[in-house]
Amino acid sequence: MVRRGISGAAVLGAMLAVGLSAAPAMAREVVAFHEGVMDGVMPGTIVVRTSERRLYLVNGDGTAIRYPVAVGKPGKQWSGATRIDGKYVEPAWAPPREVKRDNPRLPSVIAGGSPSNPMGSAAMTLAGGEYAIHGTNRPNSIGTYASYGCIRMYNQDVVDLYERVSVGTQVYVTR
């Protein structure tokens, strides 16, 4: 569960000023994108392909920005359509019940900006559950099956995506 943290353009500007996205992410790239089974995907839509461990932001000109991500562990994966229902910079994090059960020593809330906060630089919460697209304090997990269902991104990539999307953005997660 994401707890509201510091938000707003001033804070995001400060994050950018200290270099969180000053250098382009080497793994982020523009690629050809053809919807396939996702006929009618509109520009600005996010498509997460779990099996590829990639997130695509559809540009609408036959291309998308492709980001490497970490996705749910086996048994924690999901698919479906949702939308972004909140955007937060350095959010506090309250472990969901299942995470707390598996890791009882976790505190009830980890402050935003803490090195032990798994949400990283920013988070975009997804409607209908406890999932989010967020940064990570474990960049070595990117490209793996590592989470309880959230979509993890490199911090510089989540800041880039955060700037490009808004609340209400459609998100499709496929297996």
N, C-alpha and C positions, 0 to 999 in steps of 0.2 A: 504494500500500500504506500502510495506517495503522500507525503504531508506537504502542504504548501510551504515553500521556502521563499527566499528572496526572488522577486521577479521584476520584470520591467526592462524597458529599453536601455535605461542608464546602466543597469547591472550587466546586461549582455554586452553593451559597449565597453564596459570596464574589462570584462572577460576577454574580449577581442583585443583590447589594448595591451593586455599582459601576454598575448601570444598564443592563446588556446587554438586559434585557427590561422595564425600568421603564416605558417608553412602549409602548403597543400598536403593532404593525406596521400601518401603514395599509392594506397590501394583504392582510393576513390577514383572513378573514371566514368566518362560518358561512353555508353555502348549502344549498339542497335537494340531496339526493343520492339518485339512483336507480341501482341497480347496473347495469341494462341487461344486457350480456353477462357481467357478473360476478355472476350469480345466487348467492345464498347468502353474500355477503360479510358477515362477522361484525363487530359493533362492535369498535373498536380496530384494525381492519385499515387499512393504508396502501395507497392506490391512486395510482400515478403515471401520469398521462395525458401521454405524451411529446408528442403533437401539440398539446396545449393548453399545455404547459409549466406544469403545475399538479400539486400533490400534494394528495391528499385523505386526511384522517384521519376514518374513518367513525365517527359517533356512535351509530348504531343506532336513531335515532328519525326516520329519513327526512332527516337532515341530516349534513353533514360540515364539518370545518374545512378550508377551501381555502387553500393557500399557493402563492404564485408560486415557481417554481424555474427553474434552468437545467438543461438535459439534454444528452445526448451530441450532438456534432457529427454531421453526415451521415457515415455509415460507422462511427460509434462508438456508435450507438444499439443497444439490446437490449430484449427484452421477455421476460416470464416471471414465474414465482412464486419467491419466496425468503423469507427471514426475517431479522430483525435478529439478528446473532450476537455483537455487542459494542457497548458504549457507552463513549465516551471524551470527556473534557473536555480541550480544548486539546491534541489529540494531535500528536505528532511525525509527520512525513510523509516517506516514502521513495518517490521517484518510481518508478512501475512501469517496466519495461524499455522499453516503447513510448514513454512520455513522455520518458524519458532519451535514447532514440535520437533523438527529434525535437528535444530541447533538451539537447545534451550538456554545456552549461555549468552545468546544475543540480547542486547538491551531492547527495551520496548520501543525506543526511538533513537535513531542515529542522526545527529544534526547535519544539515546541509553543509557541504564544504569540508567535512571531516574526511581524512584519508581512509577511514574504515567504512564510509558510506558507499554502498554499491551502486548508487544512482549516478555517480559521476557529475559532469558539468551541467547537464540539463536532462529533463524528462518531458515526454509527451504522453499523457495518460490516455488509455484507450477505453471507450465507452463499453459498459456491460461487464466489467470485471475488475480484477486487481492487477491487470497487465499494463505495461508501459513500454515505449521505445525510449531507451535511456543510454547515457554514457556508462562508463565502467571504471572502477579502480583496479580492474584485472585485465589489462589489454591483451595478455596472453590467451585469454579465453575467446577472443574474437576468431571466428572461423570454426568454432566447435559447437557441440551440443552441451550447454553448460548451465542454463537457467531453469527456473521453475515455470517458465512460460513467457517471460519478458523477452524483448528483443534488445540485445546489448550492442552498442556501437562504440568505436573509438571516441574519446571525448571530442577531438577536433571534428569528427564526422557528425556527431550528434549536434554540435553547435552549428555546423553548416546546414544540416537538415532543418533544425529549429528555425533558422532564418528564412528558409524557403517555404515552410508550410504554415498553416493557420489552424485554429480550432475549427473543427468541422471537416477537415481533410479526410477523404475516404481512404480506408486501409483494408487491403485484402491480404490474408495470410493463407498460403497454399502449402500443401505438403510437398 
